[in-house]
Amino acid sequence: MPNKISEQQKKQASLYICNALSITARRKIEQELKTNSELKDYVNELKSIIETTRSFSTIEPSEEFLQGSRNLLRRKIQITSNKKNTGSVLSNVFFKIKSGIALIAKKQQPVWAVATYIIIGLIVGRLVFSPGSDKPIEISGQEEVDMNKLIQSGVLSDLQIDQSAISPSSIKLVSHSDNRFNVSGNINDKNIRKILYYLLLNDDNVDNRYQAGKQIQRITPDSESRMVLISSILSETDQRVKLQSMETLSSYQSSPDLINACKRILLDDHNFTMRLESLNILEKNMSSNLIPLLEVVSKMDDDSSVRNKANDLLMELQKPVSIDNNEATQ
């Protein structure tokens, strides 16, 4: 990044690439770009980071994905017509799947969000469309909980976390509509994790999604929980749930998906607290390729605290390296 151009020139360059200059000011900087190679390099780098972010963060759904979605819907329609007593729970799941597919087909979606939606769609499709059974729900002593039975039974729509029974490493899940479902165990048990992920991403009740996210904070972080939380911050509509997922991610190990999700939130999210949290995560993963993005945010963000935080990180990245100090350490 050029260091010999003035702060005023940097500001004008940022406004120039955002098409926020008057005609006179625009012509003036265009003339200056013809003779000032450093300013030209600076403008080109700002344009590059914006274009790179746009091209990486959005993707059109592929024909294979759309065809898979069509097949998923056809199968659901067929099973629904054959089994009309499946109840309102399956109808609600079908409606959510159909709405999600329509949204993906209509809009460009973040790469990591599309990937997560595909995975969730495959899992939910496999669970919902498996042949049903009238056998009692078996929970205790199973290697793997039958999520298909849980979804069809409706217990997951009336599930609550028994806070009074929770110890530092345990959790208790209780259904008030079906006494067959009463689960307690370690928070890191794969079945319990699966149920919590389902609640965070699918429950209609905001408080249940919040409580599920709160319990996910206690889970030992791994790539699966990280992807679930990233999906939450990119798709959640409730700000409290969204912010909680973001704060949980701040304790996770860095990954390209997490870094790019933070960049997306920094550019697009309307809530300044979310943008600040994304800066806090980026601060733990400082690299020179963040400079153009921080340049734009430090000048263009609507919130002064976000601008100041971005500027502090920018100054830290642009701080000259002392050769004397390096030689002394050697």
C-alpha positions in Angstrom: 0.0 0.0 0.0 1.5 3.4 -1.0 2.6 5.4 2.0 3.7 8.7 0.2 0.2 10.0 -0.6 -1.5 12.3 1.8 -4.5 11.4 4.0 -6.6 13.8 1.9 -5.6 12.0 -1.2 -6.5 8.7 0.4 -9.9 10.1 1.4 -10.6 11.4 -2.1 -9.5 8.0 -3.5 -12.0 6.2 -1.3 -14.8 8.6 -2.3 -13.8 8.2 -5.9 -14.2 4.4 -6.1 -17.5 4.8 -4.2 -18.8 7.3 -6.8 -19.3 9.8 -4.0 -17.4 12.8 -5.6 -18.8 15.8 -7.4 -18.2 16.0 -11.1 -15.5 18.6 -10.6 -13.7 16.7 -7.9 -13.9 13.5 -9.9 -12.3 15.1 -12.9 -9.6 16.6 -10.7 -8.6 13.2 -9.2 -8.8 11.5 -12.7 -6.3 14.0 -14.0 -4.1 13.4 -10.9 -4.2 9.7 -11.5 -2.6 10.2 -14.9 0.6 11.6 -13.3 0.7 10.2 -9.8 1.6 6.5 -10.0 1.4 6.0 -6.2 -2.2 7.3 -6.1 -3.1 5.2 -9.1 -1.7 2.1 -7.3 -3.7 3.0 -4.2 -7.0 3.4 -6.2 -6.4 0.1 -8.0 -5.7 -1.7 -4.8 -9.0 -0.4 -3.2 -10.9 -1.5 -6.3 -9.2 -4.9 -6.2 -10.2 -5.6 -2.6 -13.8 -4.6 -3.3 -14.0 -6.7 -6.4 -12.4 -9.7 -4.7 -14.8 -9.5 -1.8 -17.8 -9.3 -4.1 -16.7 -12.1 -6.4 -15.8 -14.4 -3.5 -18.8 -13.7 -1.3 -21.5 -14.4 -3.8 -22.2 -17.2 -6.1 -25.1 -18.2 -8.4 -26.7 -21.5 -7.5 -25.5 -24.2 -9.8 -27.9 -26.2 -12.0 -26.9 -29.3 -10.0 -28.0 -27.7 -6.8 -31.3 -26.5 -8.3 -32.0 -29.9 -9.8 -31.3 -31.5 -6.4 -33.7 -29.1 -4.8 -36.4 -29.9 -7.3 -36.0 -33.6 -6.7 -36.2 -32.9 -2.9 -39.5 -31.1 -3.4 -40.9 -33.8 -5.7 -40.1 -36.5 -3.1 -41.7 -34.4 -0.3 -44.9 -33.8 -2.4 -45.2 -37.5 -3.2 -44.8 -38.6 0.5 -47.2 -35.9 1.7 -49.9 -37.1 -0.8 -49.4 -40.7 0.4 -49.4 -39.9 4.1 -51.9 -37.2 4.9 -51.7 -37.7 8.6 -48.1 -36.6 9.0 -49.2 -33.5 10.9 -48.4 -29.8 11.0 -44.7 -30.3 11.9 -43.8 -31.9 8.6 -45.8 -29.2 6.7 -43.9 -26.5 8.6 -40.5 -28.2 7.7 -41.6 -28.5 4.1 -42.6 -24.8 4.0 -39.2 -23.7 5.4 -37.3 -25.9 3.0 -39.3 -24.5 0.0 -38.8 -20.9 1.2 -35.1 -21.4 1.7 -34.7 -22.9 -1.8 -36.7 -20.1 -3.4 -34.5 -17.5 -1.6 -31.3 -19.2 -2.8 -32.6 -19.4 -6.4 -33.7 -15.7 -6.3 -30.7 -14.1 -4.8 -27.0 -14.4 -4.9 -25.8 -16.0 -1.6 -22.5 -16.1 0.3 -20.4 -19.1 -0.8 -20.1 -20.4 2.8 -23.9 -19.9 3.4 -24.8 -21.8 0.2 -22.5 -24.7 1.2 -24.1 -24.7 4.7 -27.6 -24.6 3.2 -26.8 -27.6 0.9 -25.5 -29.6 3.9 -28.5 -28.7 6.0 -30.9 -29.5 3.2 -29.3 -32.9 2.6 -29.5 -33.7 6.3 -33.1 -32.5 6.8 -34.1 -34.2 3.6 -32.7 -37.5 4.7 -34.3 -37.2 8.1 -37.7 -36.1 7.0 -38.2 -38.3 4.0 -37.0 -41.6 5.6 -39.8 -44.1 6.1 -41.8 -43.5 9.3 -42.4 -45.9 12.1 -45.0 -46.2 14.8 -42.5 -47.6 17.3 -41.9 -45.7 20.6 -39.1 -43.1 20.5 -36.0 -44.7 22.1 -33.5 -42.2 23.5 -31.5 -43.8 26.3 -28.7 -46.1 25.4 -28.8 -45.4 21.7 -25.7 -44.8 19.7 -27.5 -42.2 17.6 -30.9 -40.5 18.2 -33.4 -41.1 15.4 -34.0 -37.4 14.4 -36.6 -38.5 11.9 -38.8 -39.8 14.7 -38.1 -36.7 16.8 -39.1 -34.3 14.0 -42.3 -36.3 13.1 -43.3 -36.6 16.7 -43.3 -32.9 17.2 -41.2 -33.0 20.4 -38.6 -30.7 19.0 -41.2 -27.9 18.6 -41.9 -28.0 22.3 -38.4 -28.7 23.7 -36.9 -26.9 26.6 -33.6 -26.9 28.4 -33.9 -27.7 32.1 -31.5 -25.1 33.5 -31.8 -26.3 37.1 -30.2 -29.7 36.2 -27.3 -28.3 34.3 -23.8 -28.9 35.7 -20.6 -27.5 34.0 -20.5 -30.4 31.6 -24.0 -31.7 31.5 -27.4 -30.7 30.0 -31.0 -31.9 30.2 -33.5 -31.6 27.4 -37.2 -32.0 28.2 -40.3 -32.1 26.0 -43.4 -30.9 27.8 -45.7 -32.5 25.2 -44.2 -36.1 25.3 -42.8 -37.7 28.4 -41.0 -40.3 26.3 -38.4 -37.6 25.4 -36.3 -36.8 28.4 -32.6 -36.6 27.6 -29.7 -35.8 29.9 -26.0 -36.1 29.2 -22.7 -34.5 28.4 -22.9 -31.3 26.4 -20.5 -32.7 23.9 -22.5 -35.8 23.2 -23.0 -36.0 19.4 -26.8 -36.5 19.8 -27.2 -33.5 22.0 -25.1 -31.4 19.8 -27.2 -32.4 16.8 -30.4 -31.4 18.6 -28.9 -28.1 19.7 -27.8 -27.3 16.1 -31.3 -28.1 14.8 -32.9 -25.8 17.4 -30.5 -22.9 16.6 -31.1 -23.1 12.9 -34.7 -24.2 12.7 -36.8 -23.5 15.8 -39.5 -20.9 15.2 -39.3 -19.7 18.8 -36.6 -16.9 19.2 -36.1 -17.7 22.9 -35.4 -21.4 22.0 -32.9 -20.4 19.4 -31.2 -18.1 21.9 -31.1 -20.8 24.5 -29.7 -23.3 22.0 -27.0 -20.8 21.0 -26.2 -20.3 24.7 -25.6 -24.0 25.2 -23.5 -24.2 22.0 -21.1 -21.8 23.8 -20.3 -24.6 26.2 -19.5 -27.1 23.4 -15.9 -27.9 22.6 -15.3 -25.9 19.4 -14.9 -27.9 16.2 -15.4 -27.3 12.4 -19.0 -28.5 12.5 -20.1 -26.1 15.3 -18.2 -23.3 13.6 -20.1 -23.8 10.3 -23.4 -23.9 12.2 -22.6 -20.6 14.0 -21.4 -19.0 10.7 -24.7 -20.1 9.2 -26.5 -18.5 12.1 -24.8 -15.1 11.8 -25.5 -15.0 8.1 -29.1 -16.1 8.1 -30.5 -15.3 11.6 -33.2 -12.5 11.7 -33.1 -11.9 15.5 -30.3 -9.6 16.5 -29.9 -11.0 20.0 -29.4 -14.6 18.7 -27.2 -13.3 15.9 -24.9 -11.4 18.2 -24.6 -14.3 20.6 -23.5 -16.6 17.7 -21.0 -13.9 16.7 -19.6 -13.6 20.3 -19.3 -17.4 20.4 -17.3 -17.4 17.2 -14.9 -14.9 18.7 -13.4 -17.7 20.8 -13.0 -20.1 17.9 -9.9 -20.8 15.9 -9.6 -18.8 12.7 -10.6 -20.3 9.4 -11.0 -18.9 5.9 -14.8 -19.2 6.2 -14.8 -17.3 9.5 -12.6 -14.5 8.2 -14.6 -14.1 5.0 -17.9 -14.1 7.0 -16.5 -11.3 9.2 -15.6 -9.3 6.1 -19.1 -9.8 4.7 -20.6 -8.6 8.0 -18.3 -5.7 8.2 -19.4 -4.5 4.8 -23.1 -5.4 4.9 -24.5 -5.8 8.4 -26.7 -2.9 9.6 -26.0 -3.4 13.3 -22.8 -1.6 14.5 -22.3 -4.1 17.3 -22.0 -6.9 14.8 -19.6 -4.9 12.8 -17.5 -4.2 15.9 -17.5 -7.9 16.8 -16.3 -8.7 13.3 -13.4 -6.3 13.7 -12.5 -7.9 17.0 -12.2 -11.3 15.3 -10.2 -9.8 12.4 -7.9 -8.2 15.0 -6.8 -11.7 16.0 -6.0 -12.5 12.4 -4.2 -9.4 11.3 -2.6 -9.4 7.8 -1.7 -6.9 5.2 -4.5 -7.9 2.9 -6.9 -6.3 5.3 -5.5 -2.9 4.7 -7.7 -1.8 1.8 -10.8 -3.1 3.5 -9.9 -1.2 6.7 -9.2 1.9 4.7 -12.7 1.9 3.3 -14.4 1.1 6.7 -12.3 3.7 8.6 -13.6 6.4 6.3 -17.0 5.2 5.2 -18.7 3.4 8.0 -21.8 5.1 9.5 -20.8 4.5 13.1 -17.9 6.4 14.7 -16.8 3.6 17.0 -16.5 1.2 14.0 -14.6 3.8 12.1 -12.2 4.4 15.0 -11.7 0.7 15.6 -10.9 0.1 11.9 -8.6 3.1 11.9 -6.7 1.7 15.0 -6.2 -1.6 13.3 -5.1 0.1 10.1 -2.5 2.2 12.0 -1.2 -1.0 13.6 -0.8 -2.7 10.3 0.8 0.3 8.7 3.2 0.9 11.6 6.7 0.9 10.2 8.9 -2.0 11.2 12.0 -0.9 13.1 15.2 -2.3 11.5 17.2 -1.4 14.6 14.9 -3.5 16.8 15.1 -6.4 14.5 18.9 -6.3 14.4 19.0 -6.0 18.2 16.9 -9.2 18.6 19.2 -11.0 16.3 
